[in-house]
Amino acid sequence: MDDLKVDVEYWLVLLFNKCGYRDKFEELMSEIKCKHPSVIVNGHEGQRASSEVTVNGTLVHSKLSTLAYPDYNDLSNIITEAQEGKPIRAPCKQQPITDCVIA
């Protein structure tokens, strides 16, 4: 499939000199571009605590629903399958939640 598009909505807010999830977005974008250089990756500011990933308009991962980030290897597999013309599979597996603090 030509011109495959990955869109990432992420929370961008300046708190304690940290910039929301922008670092995670840049890490994700780097992973995608490394394995899939022809894929168009767009990122934009979204609602609080969001990190939502769509592939050609299909939501494949929602941090708002899972409280976790997408598993980069599984997301790469979803992109590869889409490039091969297969239906876009959702949801994407998620990374383990390791640093959750409930106060």
N, C-alpha and C positions, 0 to 999 in steps of 0.2 A: 504494500500500500504506500503510495507516494504521499509526501507532505503530511506525515503523521504529526499530530500536535498534542503536546502534553501541557496542561495548564495547572498551575499550582497557586491556590489561594492560601496566603499565610498571614498570621498576625504580625503586625509591625508596630511596635510601641517601644518607646525609650523608657526603660526602667532600670535603675541602678547601673547605668552605663551598659546595659545589654539591650540588644535590639530585637525583641520578640523572637520570632522563629526564622529570621532572615538567614542566619548562619546555617540552619538546617535546610532551608531552601537552596542555598548555594551549594551545600554538600550534595543534595539530591540532584541538582542540575548538573553538577560535575560528573556524578556517577552515570547519569543518563547519557550525557554528551560523550563520555569516554567509550561507552558500549554501543551507542547509537548516534553517530555524528550527524546523520541526516535529519534527525528528529528536531522539530521546532519546539523549544521549551519556553513558555511564558510564565512569569510570576507576577502576582499583584497582591496588594494589601487586601485583607479580608477582615471578617469579623473577629472579635476577641477569641483567643485560644484556637483559632482555625489553622488547619494545615490540610486542605482538601486537594486531592489529585484527580484530574480527569484526563482521559485519553480519548481524543477525538470526540469530546462532548459527553463521554460516559464516565460517571463517577466511579472510580476504582478504589479510592481510599478516603476515609473521613476521620480525621483526628477528633472531631467533635463527637463522633459516634463511638470510637474505639479508645480514645484517650492515649493513643500510641501513634508512632510514626510508621510509615509504610516500610515493609521489608524491601530493601533495594534490589536484591536478587529476584524476588518474585515480581516486583514491578518491571524489572528488565525482561523477565519472561513474558509478561503480559504485552509489553511493547513489541517483542520479537514475534509473538503470535499474531498481533495486529498487523505487523509489517508483512507477514506471510498470508494475510487475507482472512485469517480466522476471526470469529466473533470476539469482541473485547470481553475478557473474563473479569468478573468482579465478584466479590471484593478481593483486594490484594491482601496477602498475609501481612501481619504487622510485626514490628520490632518488639522485643520484650520490654515491658515497663519496669525500669530499674531504679528510677530516682523520684518516685512519687512521694510527696510529703502531704499528709492530711493534718491540718491544724484545727 
